[in-house]
Structures are given as structure tokens and as C-alpha cells.
Amino acid sequence: MKVIIGSDHGGYNLKSALKLFLEDLGYNVDDIGTYSPESCDYPPIAVKLAKKVLQSDDKGILICGTGIGMSIAANKIKGIRAALCNDTFSARMTREHNNSNVLCLGERVTGHGLAFDIAKIWLETPFSQEDKHLNRINLITDIENERLE
């Protein structure tokens, strides 16, 4: 499986470490930047990753200082269901129930070991495909298409 990963400067160190961890697990990791800890804006990175996820059906991981900015920016892209996870239970549930396609992490709030566990669980957990969850995903799509009031 291929994983697309990106960060701003606030998530650069965690991204670098997580990339190596995922490669050790056998994932093909596409690092879309940033490539240094120098200050940069996160929205263009979130948009770039989101578009690559939608074009490829691969999963994506975005990292910034808290994960909040990346999740907000990524969720502006139609078809993206980005989830900020700070624990393993949330990582599992967002895949099972929400079929999230982008995981967001915060380097300044989540230690490397926990971030590795969150990413591994998120990547390995399938969407449940239960009717109630499929219906809710369709309702999210209706919101995106402005058909739900």
C-alpha cells in the first residue's frame, strides 16, 4: 500500500520519523514535503496531499504542530474526510465508521511512539461497510454537494 505524507515545519520531525517507521512496515511512502524545519504555510501542503489522495485512492497523513490546521485545510477539499487523532481508539473508529482517507497528527501534542501506533492502527483498520455507516458517508457527500439542509 502507498501512503502519501506531508507536513509543515511544525510537523517536520515527526513526519521524517513516521516516514521511516512506515517504510520499515513495508509501506511505499510518497513524501510531498516540506523537506526542512524552516517556516512554511500548511494549507498548500494539505491541498496537494488531498488532491493526490483523491486521484489515487491512497491514504494520506498530514502533520503540523497540533494537527488542527491541517485537518481544517484538508477537509475543505470535496471528497476528503480528514480526521485529527490523538489516540488509538479514535484512529480505529474514524476508519471503521467514517472511512477517513486522511489522518492528521500534531507533533507538538503527540509523542512519536503514540503517533506510530495511531498511524499503524489507522492504516490497518478497514471501513466497516455497515449500512448505517455507508448512509452517513453518503450524508456527508450530500453536505458537500449542498443537497442536505
Phi, psi and omega per residue, in radians:
M1 nan 2.534 3.101
K2 -1.749 2.443 3.089
V3 -2.182 2.268 3.077
I4 -1.700 2.294 -3.071
I5 -2.290 2.462 3.124
G6 -2.659 2.733 3.118
S7 -2.687 2.881 2.893
D8 -1.690 -2.966 -3.117
H9 -1.091 -0.582 -3.120
G10 -1.217 -0.290 3.129
G11 -2.040 0.101 -3.039
Y12 -1.013 -0.803 -3.091
N13 -1.154 -0.750 3.106
L14 -1.157 -0.710 3.120
K15 -1.032 -0.793 -3.131
S16 -1.063 -0.764 -3.139
A17 -1.225 -0.728 -3.132
L18 -1.147 -0.647 3.103
K19 -1.014 -0.831 3.124
L20 -1.108 -0.734 3.111
F21 -1.032 -0.811 -3.108
L22 -1.185 -0.670 3.087
E23 -1.108 -0.678 3.084
D24 -1.104 -0.505 3.093
L25 -1.401 -0.127 3.115
G26 1.772 0.098 3.111
Y27 -1.384 2.541 2.983
N28 -1.540 2.010 -3.030
V29 -1.874 2.159 3.078
D30 -1.764 1.826 -3.116
D31 -1.554 1.975 -3.096
I32 -1.704 0.169 3.095
G33 1.805 3.071 -0.039
T34 -1.233 2.835 -3.029
Y35 -1.957 0.261 3.090
S36 -2.759 2.876 3.105
P37 -1.453 0.195 3.107
E38 -1.241 2.496 -3.080
S39 -0.949 2.359 3.085
C40 -2.654 2.914 3.122
D41 -1.517 2.434 -3.107
Y42 -1.483 -0.539 -3.061
P43 -0.994 -0.747 3.123
P44 -1.089 -0.573 3.121
I45 -1.223 -0.731 3.108
A46 -1.083 -0.748 -3.139
V47 -1.153 -0.768 3.131
K48 -1.039 -0.820 -3.141
L49 -1.133 -0.787 -3.118
A50 -1.023 -0.769 3.141
K51 -1.138 -0.667 3.096
K52 -1.162 -0.676 3.095
V53 -1.079 -0.805 -3.105
L54 -1.170 -0.610 -3.134
Q55 -1.301 -0.434 -2.981
S56 -2.015 -0.296 -2.994
D57 1.137 0.272 3.000
D58 -1.388 2.907 3.056
K59 -1.641 2.712 -3.125
G60 -2.231 2.634 3.067
I61 -2.244 2.206 3.111
L62 -2.041 2.430 -3.109
I63 -2.346 2.308 2.970
C64 -2.396 -2.883 -3.102
G65 -1.050 -0.806 3.139
T66 -1.980 -0.325 -3.038
G67 1.558 -0.251 -3.071
I68 -1.200 -0.886 -3.122
G69 -1.033 -0.782 3.132
M70 -1.086 -0.729 -3.117
S71 -1.169 -0.689 3.111
I72 -1.112 -0.834 -3.112
A73 -1.119 -0.806 -3.104
A74 -1.103 -0.674 -3.104
N75 -1.240 -0.117 3.039
K76 -1.339 -0.257 -3.114
I77 -1.584 2.122 -3.106
K78 -0.992 2.227 3.122
G79 1.746 -0.178 3.123
I80 -1.639 2.362 3.028
R81 -2.165 1.482 -3.102
A82 -1.564 2.344 -3.110
A83 -2.177 2.199 3.030
L84 -1.469 2.089 -3.120
C85 -2.159 2.260 3.079
N86 -2.010 0.108 3.123
D87 -2.637 2.828 -3.067
T88 -1.262 -0.571 3.119
F89 -1.082 -0.799 3.120
S90 -1.092 -0.671 3.119
A91 -1.065 -0.778 3.130
R92 -1.144 -0.820 -3.066
M93 -1.175 -0.637 -3.111
T94 -1.221 -0.433 3.032
R95 -1.413 -0.836 -3.095
E96 -1.116 -0.769 -2.996
H97 -1.727 -0.590 -3.026
N98 -1.905 -0.128 -3.097
N99 0.882 0.773 -3.135
S100 -1.057 2.487 -3.135
N101 -1.967 -0.084 3.057
V102 -2.358 2.255 3.047
L103 -1.764 2.313 3.074
C104 -1.987 2.396 -3.134
L105 -2.280 2.692 3.092
G106 -2.026 2.010 -3.124
E107 -1.079 -0.603 -3.069
R108 -1.434 -0.116 -3.124
V109 -2.124 -0.238 -3.090
T110 -2.223 2.130 3.094
G111 -1.158 2.798 -3.078
H112 -1.030 -0.800 -3.109
G113 -1.038 -0.804 3.114
L114 -1.153 -0.721 3.117
A115 -1.050 -0.694 3.101
F116 -1.091 -0.784 3.132
D117 -1.097 -0.769 3.129
I118 -1.040 -0.853 -3.105
A119 -1.093 -0.766 -3.129
K120 -1.080 -0.830 3.124
I121 -1.100 -0.771 -3.132
W122 -1.067 -0.772 -3.123
L123 -1.212 -0.549 -3.061
E124 -1.576 -0.217 -3.080
T125 -1.549 2.153 3.111
P126 -1.453 2.765 2.995
F127 -1.203 2.408 -3.015
S128 -1.207 -0.482 -3.133
Q129 1.180 0.144 3.081
E130 -1.138 2.597 -3.099
D131 -0.948 -0.746 -3.103
K132 -1.104 -0.626 3.132
H133 -1.322 -0.687 3.064
L134 -1.065 -0.723 3.113
N135 -1.063 -0.739 -3.123
R136 -1.186 -0.654 3.064
I137 -1.102 -0.718 3.089
N138 -1.111 -0.629 3.079
L139 -1.147 -0.651 3.063
I140 -1.083 -0.740 3.098
T141 -1.089 -0.680 3.078
D142 -1.073 -0.684 3.083
I143 -1.069 -0.810 3.141
E144 -1.048 -0.635 -3.113
N145 -1.584 0.150 3.104
E146 1.006 0.642 3.102
R147 -1.806 -0.080 -3.115
L148 -1.975 2.223 -3.138
E149 -2.029 nan nan
